[in-house]
């Protein structure tokens, strides 16, 4: 599927390419996982050969990313209570939701800024940001900042690497895997601290 998308991009008009880049940047927030990052990088390299300005490309993909995030935010805001807090999903415990409440109450806006740099969790973060009733104006501003920062990186890759899909996938996969390892270690450490604190208090 990805190869077909990339092949279609290479033979399309620049307006069509930009619409598709917006679409993939947008849809990733609603229906992950999506190959949006690879598509954006390749799309950037193709648009560069067509003399489309980098700032315009950055604007389009960042707009798609931010709009998708805000869409999922409002879904979480208006549907999240019914879906999670009323027990529609039994596999999500009340303790987990309570923990997320605490995390978003304390670090919510910082998490929003970092969300684009956390592959695989972007839709989850935007949904829970809405669920926890964070302020929409701040969310829109911070989601936009996060989108621009991440897409600067993708545009840079597109301009420097070109349409070498294997190399692009290597860099993005290496980044994602490294981040997952770091996140896993942090989760283990934080969980251990919570357990030690809980049982330490009892003793």
ChimeraX commands (.cxc) that place a marker at each C-alpha (Angstrom):
marker #1 position 0.00,0.00,0.00 radius 0.5
marker #1 position 2.75,2.46,0.97 radius 0.5
marker #1 position 4.65,1.84,-2.28 radius 0.5
marker #1 position 1.47,2.51,-4.25 radius 0.5
marker #1 position 0.90,5.79,-2.40 radius 0.5
marker #1 position 4.48,6.93,-2.99 radius 0.5
marker #1 position 4.31,5.98,-6.66 radius 0.5
marker #1 position 1.08,7.94,-7.02 radius 0.5
marker #1 position 2.72,10.98,-5.39 radius 0.5
marker #1 position 5.67,10.90,-7.79 radius 0.5
marker #1 position 3.37,11.31,-10.81 radius 0.5
marker #1 position 0.92,13.84,-9.38 radius 0.5
marker #1 position 0.48,17.59,-9.74 radius 0.5
marker #1 position 1.99,19.57,-6.87 radius 0.5
marker #1 position -1.46,20.68,-5.66 radius 0.5
marker #1 position -2.60,17.05,-5.42 radius 0.5
marker #1 position 0.59,16.15,-3.53 radius 0.5
marker #1 position 0.02,18.95,-1.01 radius 0.5
marker #1 position -3.60,17.91,-0.47 radius 0.5
marker #1 position -2.46,14.32,0.14 radius 0.5
marker #1 position 0.24,15.47,2.59 radius 0.5
marker #1 position -2.38,17.45,4.49 radius 0.5
marker #1 position -4.68,14.42,4.50 radius 0.5
marker #1 position -2.03,12.00,5.81 radius 0.5
marker #1 position -0.85,14.46,8.46 radius 0.5
marker #1 position -4.48,14.91,9.54 radius 0.5
marker #1 position -5.67,11.31,9.47 radius 0.5
marker #1 position -2.76,9.97,11.53 radius 0.5
marker #1 position -4.31,11.51,14.63 radius 0.5
marker #1 position -7.62,9.73,14.08 radius 0.5
marker #1 position -6.67,6.32,12.70 radius 0.5
marker #1 position -3.17,5.30,13.78 radius 0.5
marker #1 position -0.89,3.69,12.84 radius 0.5
marker #1 position -0.38,5.61,9.61 radius 0.5
marker #1 position 2.67,5.89,7.34 radius 0.5
marker #1 position 2.19,9.66,7.36 radius 0.5
marker #1 position 5.75,10.59,8.34 radius 0.5
marker #1 position 7.29,8.59,5.46 radius 0.5
marker #1 position 4.70,9.97,3.03 radius 0.5
marker #1 position 5.42,13.53,4.16 radius 0.5
marker #1 position 9.20,13.14,3.80 radius 0.5
marker #1 position 8.92,11.66,0.30 radius 0.5
marker #1 position 6.28,14.23,-0.64 radius 0.5
marker #1 position 8.60,17.03,0.47 radius 0.5
marker #1 position 11.42,15.69,-1.70 radius 0.5
marker #1 position 9.10,15.53,-4.73 radius 0.5
marker #1 position 7.72,19.03,-4.11 radius 0.5
marker #1 position 11.27,20.37,-3.80 radius 0.5
marker #1 position 12.00,19.21,-7.35 radius 0.5
marker #1 position 8.87,21.13,-8.45 radius 0.5
marker #1 position 10.21,24.32,-6.80 radius 0.5
marker #1 position 7.45,24.49,-4.19 radius 0.5
marker #1 position 8.68,26.60,-1.27 radius 0.5
marker #1 position 9.64,24.79,1.95 radius 0.5
marker #1 position 7.73,27.24,4.22 radius 0.5
marker #1 position 4.52,26.55,2.27 radius 0.5
marker #1 position 5.03,22.78,2.59 radius 0.5
marker #1 position 5.74,23.17,6.30 radius 0.5
marker #1 position 2.56,25.22,6.72 radius 0.5
marker #1 position 0.38,22.63,4.95 radius 0.5
marker #1 position 1.64,19.56,6.82 radius 0.5
marker #1 position 1.67,21.38,10.18 radius 0.5
marker #1 position -1.89,22.55,9.59 radius 0.5
marker #1 position -2.91,18.95,8.89 radius 0.5
marker #1 position -1.16,17.65,12.02 radius 0.5
marker #1 position -2.58,20.35,14.31 radius 0.5
marker #1 position -6.09,20.09,12.86 radius 0.5
marker #1 position -6.09,16.31,13.31 radius 0.5
marker #1 position -4.92,16.65,16.90 radius 0.5
marker #1 position -7.60,19.22,17.70 radius 0.5
marker #1 position -10.28,17.04,16.06 radius 0.5
marker #1 position -9.38,14.10,18.30 radius 0.5
marker #1 position -9.18,16.47,21.27 radius 0.5
marker #1 position -12.83,17.46,20.79 radius 0.5
marker #1 position -13.83,13.82,20.28 radius 0.5
marker #1 position -12.24,13.08,23.66 radius 0.5
marker #1 position -13.86,16.14,25.19 radius 0.5
marker #1 position -17.42,15.28,24.14 radius 0.5
marker #1 position -17.32,11.48,23.86 radius 0.5
marker #1 position -14.57,10.48,26.28 radius 0.5
marker #1 position -16.76,10.52,29.38 radius 0.5
marker #1 position -19.28,8.13,27.84 radius 0.5
marker #1 position -16.64,5.83,26.37 radius 0.5
marker #1 position -14.23,5.50,29.30 radius 0.5
marker #1 position -15.60,6.80,32.57 radius 0.5
marker #1 position -18.86,4.92,32.23 radius 0.5
marker #1 position -17.11,1.61,31.72 radius 0.5
marker #1 position -17.68,0.93,28.03 radius 0.5
marker #1 position -14.17,-0.50,27.80 radius 0.5
marker #1 position -13.74,-2.99,30.64 radius 0.5
marker #1 position -10.05,-3.55,29.88 radius 0.5
marker #1 position -9.24,0.00,30.99 radius 0.5
marker #1 position -9.32,-0.04,34.78 radius 0.5
marker #1 position -10.52,2.80,36.97 radius 0.5
marker #1 position -7.04,2.92,38.50 radius 0.5
marker #1 position -5.50,3.53,35.07 radius 0.5
marker #1 position -7.95,6.34,34.37 radius 0.5
marker #1 position -7.28,7.85,37.80 radius 0.5
marker #1 position -3.54,7.71,37.10 radius 0.5
marker #1 position -4.02,9.45,33.75 radius 0.5
marker #1 position -6.17,12.08,35.47 radius 0.5
marker #1 position -3.29,12.80,37.82 radius 0.5
marker #1 position -0.68,12.87,35.04 radius 0.5
marker #1 position -2.68,15.19,32.80 radius 0.5
marker #1 position -3.58,17.46,35.72 radius 0.5
marker #1 position 0.12,17.86,36.50 radius 0.5
marker #1 position 1.85,17.60,33.12 radius 0.5
marker #1 position -0.96,17.89,30.55 radius 0.5
marker #1 position 0.25,20.92,28.61 radius 0.5
marker #1 position 3.86,19.70,28.57 radius 0.5
marker #1 position 2.64,16.38,27.14 radius 0.5
marker #1 position 0.83,18.28,24.37 radius 0.5
marker #1 position 4.04,20.05,23.35 radius 0.5
marker #1 position 5.89,16.73,23.20 radius 0.5
marker #1 position 3.10,14.76,21.49 radius 0.5
marker #1 position 4.41,14.95,17.92 radius 0.5
marker #1 position 7.71,13.49,19.06 radius 0.5
marker #1 position 5.97,10.45,20.55 radius 0.5
marker #1 position 5.07,8.15,17.62 radius 0.5
marker #1 position 2.24,5.72,18.27 radius 0.5
marker #1 position 0.73,7.77,21.09 radius 0.5
marker #1 position -0.38,10.93,19.29 radius 0.5
marker #1 position -4.04,9.97,18.93 radius 0.5
marker #1 position -4.14,8.69,22.52 radius 0.5
marker #1 position -2.66,11.92,23.87 radius 0.5
marker #1 position -5.09,14.12,21.96 radius 0.5
marker #1 position -8.07,11.98,23.05 radius 0.5
marker #1 position -7.08,12.05,26.73 radius 0.5
marker #1 position -6.34,15.78,26.55 radius 0.5
marker #1 position -9.98,16.24,25.57 radius 0.5
marker #1 position -11.17,13.77,28.19 radius 0.5
marker #1 position -9.38,15.73,30.91 radius 0.5
marker #1 position -10.95,19.01,29.83 radius 0.5
marker #1 position -7.74,20.91,29.12 radius 0.5
marker #1 position -8.30,24.43,27.79 radius 0.5
marker #1 position -9.03,24.38,24.01 radius 0.5
marker #1 position -7.18,27.63,23.23 radius 0.5
marker #1 position -4.01,26.38,24.91 radius 0.5
marker #1 position -4.42,22.99,23.23 radius 0.5
marker #1 position -4.68,24.54,19.76 radius 0.5
marker #1 position -1.63,26.74,20.36 radius 0.5
marker #1 position 0.56,24.01,21.86 radius 0.5
marker #1 position -0.53,21.36,19.34 radius 0.5
marker #1 position 0.43,23.79,16.57 radius 0.5
marker #1 position 3.85,24.45,18.12 radius 0.5
marker #1 position 4.45,20.71,18.47 radius 0.5
marker #1 position 3.34,20.07,14.88 radius 0.5
marker #1 position 5.60,22.78,13.47 radius 0.5
marker #1 position 8.66,21.57,15.40 radius 0.5
marker #1 position 8.19,17.95,14.29 radius 0.5
marker #1 position 7.43,18.84,10.70 radius 0.5
marker #1 position 10.53,21.04,10.48 radius 0.5
marker #1 position 12.42,17.80,11.10 radius 0.5
marker #1 position 10.42,15.93,8.43 radius 0.5
marker #1 position 10.85,18.72,5.87 radius 0.5
marker #1 position 14.58,18.74,6.57 radius 0.5
marker #1 position 14.74,14.98,5.97 radius 0.5
marker #1 position 12.83,15.36,2.74 radius 0.5
marker #1 position 15.19,18.06,1.49 radius 0.5
marker #1 position 18.39,16.26,2.47 radius 0.5
marker #1 position 17.63,12.56,1.96 radius 0.5
marker #1 position 15.32,12.89,-1.01 radius 0.5
marker #1 position 12.97,10.03,-1.85 radius 0.5
marker #1 position 15.20,7.22,-0.57 radius 0.5
marker #1 position 12.39,5.34,1.20 radius 0.5
marker #1 position 14.66,2.74,2.80 radius 0.5
marker #1 position 16.89,5.40,4.34 radius 0.5
marker #1 position 13.90,7.45,5.50 radius 0.5
marker #1 position 12.32,4.38,7.07 radius 0.5
marker #1 position 15.65,3.53,8.74 radius 0.5
marker #1 position 15.97,6.95,10.38 radius 0.5
marker #1 position 12.34,7.12,11.50 radius 0.5
marker #1 position 12.32,3.51,12.73 radius 0.5
marker #1 position 15.55,4.05,14.67 radius 0.5
marker #1 position 14.08,7.15,16.30 radius 0.5
marker #1 position 10.82,5.36,17.15 radius 0.5
marker #1 position 12.51,2.25,18.55 radius 0.5
marker #1 position 14.92,4.32,20.65 radius 0.5
marker #1 position 12.05,6.35,22.03 radius 0.5
marker #1 position 10.05,3.21,22.85 radius 0.5
marker #1 position 12.98,1.77,24.79 radius 0.5
marker #1 position 13.46,5.00,26.73 radius 0.5
marker #1 position 9.71,5.21,27.42 radius 0.5
marker #1 position 9.65,1.57,28.57 radius 0.5
marker #1 position 12.52,2.17,30.98 radius 0.5
marker #1 position 10.79,5.26,32.38 radius 0.5
marker #1 position 7.53,3.37,32.86 radius 0.5
marker #1 position 9.33,0.57,34.72 radius 0.5
marker #1 position 11.18,3.07,36.92 radius 0.5
marker #1 position 8.06,5.10,37.70 radius 0.5
marker #1 position 6.00,1.97,38.38 radius 0.5
marker #1 position 8.72,0.69,40.69 radius 0.5
marker #1 position 8.75,3.97,42.59 radius 0.5
marker #1 position 4.97,3.87,43.02 radius 0.5
marker #1 position 5.08,0.27,44.28 radius 0.5
marker #1 position 7.96,0.98,46.67 radius 0.5
marker #1 position 6.21,4.06,48.00 radius 0.5
marker #1 position 2.95,2.18,48.48 radius 0.5
marker #1 position 4.41,-0.79,50.31 radius 0.5
marker #1 position 7.03,1.29,52.07 radius 0.5
marker #1 position 4.31,3.35,53.70 radius 0.5
marker #1 position 2.57,0.19,54.90 radius 0.5
marker #1 position 5.68,-1.11,56.58 radius 0.5
marker link #1:1,2 radius 0.2
marker link #1:2,3 radius 0.2
marker link #1:3,4 radius 0.2
marker link #1:4,5 radius 0.2
marker link #1:5,6 radius 0.2
marker link #1:6,7 radius 0.2
marker link #1:7,8 radius 0.2
marker link #1:8,9 radius 0.2
marker link #1:9,10 radius 0.2
marker link #1:10,11 radius 0.2
marker link #1:11,12 radius 0.2
marker link #1:12,13 radius 0.2
marker link #1:13,14 radius 0.2
marker link #1:14,15 radius 0.2
marker link #1:15,16 radius 0.2
marker link #1:16,17 radius 0.2
marker link #1:17,18 radius 0.2
marker link #1:18,19 radius 0.2
marker link #1:19,20 radius 0.2
marker link #1:20,21 radius 0.2
marker link #1:21,22 radius 0.2
marker link #1:22,23 radius 0.2
marker link #1:23,24 radius 0.2
marker link #1:24,25 radius 0.2
marker link #1:25,26 radius 0.2
marker link #1:26,27 radius 0.2
marker link #1:27,28 radius 0.2
marker link #1:28,29 radius 0.2
marker link #1:29,30 radius 0.2
marker link #1:30,31 radius 0.2
marker link #1:31,32 radius 0.2
marker link #1:32,33 radius 0.2
marker link #1:33,34 radius 0.2
marker link #1:34,35 radius 0.2
marker link #1:35,36 radius 0.2
marker link #1:36,37 radius 0.2
marker link #1:37,38 radius 0.2
marker link #1:38,39 radius 0.2
marker link #1:39,40 radius 0.2
marker link #1:40,41 radius 0.2
marker link #1:41,42 radius 0.2
marker link #1:42,43 radius 0.2
marker link #1:43,44 radius 0.2
marker link #1:44,45 radius 0.2
marker link #1:45,46 radius 0.2
marker link #1:46,47 radius 0.2
marker link #1:47,48 radius 0.2
marker link #1:48,49 radius 0.2
marker link #1:49,50 radius 0.2
marker link #1:50,51 radius 0.2
marker link #1:51,52 radius 0.2
marker link #1:52,53 radius 0.2
marker link #1:53,54 radius 0.2
marker link #1:54,55 radius 0.2
marker link #1:55,56 radius 0.2
marker link #1:56,57 radius 0.2
marker link #1:57,58 radius 0.2
marker link #1:58,59 radius 0.2
marker link #1:59,60 radius 0.2
marker link #1:60,61 radius 0.2
marker link #1:61,62 radius 0.2
marker link #1:62,63 radius 0.2
marker link #1:63,64 radius 0.2
marker link #1:64,65 radius 0.2
marker link #1:65,66 radius 0.2
marker link #1:66,67 radius 0.2
marker link #1:67,68 radius 0.2
marker link #1:68,69 radius 0.2
marker link #1:69,70 radius 0.2
marker link #1:70,71 radius 0.2
marker link #1:71,72 radius 0.2
marker link #1:72,73 radius 0.2
marker link #1:73,74 radius 0.2
marker link #1:74,75 radius 0.2
marker link #1:75,76 radius 0.2
marker link #1:76,77 radius 0.2
marker link #1:77,78 radius 0.2
marker link #1:78,79 radius 0.2
marker link #1:79,80 radius 0.2
marker link #1:80,81 radius 0.2
marker link #1:81,82 radius 0.2
marker link #1:82,83 radius 0.2
marker link #1:83,84 radius 0.2
marker link #1:84,85 radius 0.2
marker link #1:85,86 radius 0.2
marker link #1:86,87 radius 0.2
marker link #1:87,88 radius 0.2
marker link #1:88,89 radius 0.2
marker link #1:89,90 radius 0.2
marker link #1:90,91 radius 0.2
marker link #1:91,92 radius 0.2
marker link #1:92,93 radius 0.2
marker link #1:93,94 radius 0.2
marker link #1:94,95 radius 0.2
marker link #1:95,96 radius 0.2
marker link #1:96,97 radius 0.2
marker link #1:97,98 radius 0.2
marker link #1:98,99 radius 0.2
marker link #1:99,100 radius 0.2
marker link #1:100,101 radius 0.2
marker link #1:101,102 radius 0.2
marker link #1:102,103 radius 0.2
marker link #1:103,104 radius 0.2
marker link #1:104,105 radius 0.2
marker link #1:105,106 radius 0.2
marker link #1:106,107 radius 0.2
marker link #1:107,108 radius 0.2
marker link #1:108,109 radius 0.2
marker link #1:109,110 radius 0.2
marker link #1:110,111 radius 0.2
marker link #1:111,112 radius 0.2
marker link #1:112,113 radius 0.2
marker link #1:113,114 radius 0.2
marker link #1:114,115 radius 0.2
marker link #1:115,116 radius 0.2
marker link #1:116,117 radius 0.2
marker link #1:117,118 radius 0.2
marker link #1:118,119 radius 0.2
marker link #1:119,120 radius 0.2
marker link #1:120,121 radius 0.2
marker link #1:121,122 radius 0.2
marker link #1:122,123 radius 0.2
marker link #1:123,124 radius 0.2
marker link #1:124,125 radius 0.2
marker link #1:125,126 radius 0.2
marker link #1:126,127 radius 0.2
marker link #1:127,128 radius 0.2
marker link #1:128,129 radius 0.2
marker link #1:129,130 radius 0.2
marker link #1:130,131 radius 0.2
marker link #1:131,132 radius 0.2
marker link #1:132,133 radius 0.2
marker link #1:133,134 radius 0.2
marker link #1:134,135 radius 0.2
marker link #1:135,136 radius 0.2
marker link #1:136,137 radius 0.2
marker link #1:137,138 radius 0.2
marker link #1:138,139 radius 0.2
marker link #1:139,140 radius 0.2
marker link #1:140,141 radius 0.2
marker link #1:141,142 radius 0.2
marker link #1:142,143 radius 0.2
marker link #1:143,144 radius 0.2
marker link #1:144,145 radius 0.2
marker link #1:145,146 radius 0.2
marker link #1:146,147 radius 0.2
marker link #1:147,148 radius 0.2
marker link #1:148,149 radius 0.2
marker link #1:149,150 radius 0.2
marker link #1:150,151 radius 0.2
marker link #1:151,152 radius 0.2
marker link #1:152,153 radius 0.2
marker link #1:153,154 radius 0.2
marker link #1:154,155 radius 0.2
marker link #1:155,156 radius 0.2
marker link #1:156,157 radius 0.2
marker link #1:157,158 radius 0.2
marker link #1:158,159 radius 0.2
marker link #1:159,160 radius 0.2
marker link #1:160,161 radius 0.2
marker link #1:161,162 radius 0.2
marker link #1:162,163 radius 0.2
marker link #1:163,164 radius 0.2
marker link #1:164,165 radius 0.2
marker link #1:165,166 radius 0.2
marker link #1:166,167 radius 0.2
marker link #1:167,168 radius 0.2
marker link #1:168,169 radius 0.2
marker link #1:169,170 radius 0.2
marker link #1:170,171 radius 0.2
marker link #1:171,172 radius 0.2
marker link #1:172,173 radius 0.2
marker link #1:173,174 radius 0.2
marker link #1:174,175 radius 0.2
marker link #1:175,176 radius 0.2
marker link #1:176,177 radius 0.2
marker link #1:177,178 radius 0.2
marker link #1:178,179 radius 0.2
marker link #1:179,180 radius 0.2
marker link #1:180,181 radius 0.2
marker link #1:181,182 radius 0.2
marker link #1:182,183 radius 0.2
marker link #1:183,184 radius 0.2
marker link #1:184,185 radius 0.2
marker link #1:185,186 radius 0.2
marker link #1:186,187 radius 0.2
marker link #1:187,188 radius 0.2
marker link #1:188,189 radius 0.2
marker link #1:189,190 radius 0.2
marker link #1:190,191 radius 0.2
marker link #1:191,192 radius 0.2
marker link #1:192,193 radius 0.2
marker link #1:193,194 radius 0.2
marker link #1:194,195 radius 0.2
marker link #1:195,196 radius 0.2
marker link #1:196,197 radius 0.2
marker link #1:197,198 radius 0.2
marker link #1:198,199 radius 0.2
marker link #1:199,200 radius 0.2
marker link #1:200,201 radius 0.2
marker link #1:201,202 radius 0.2
marker link #1:202,203 radius 0.2
view
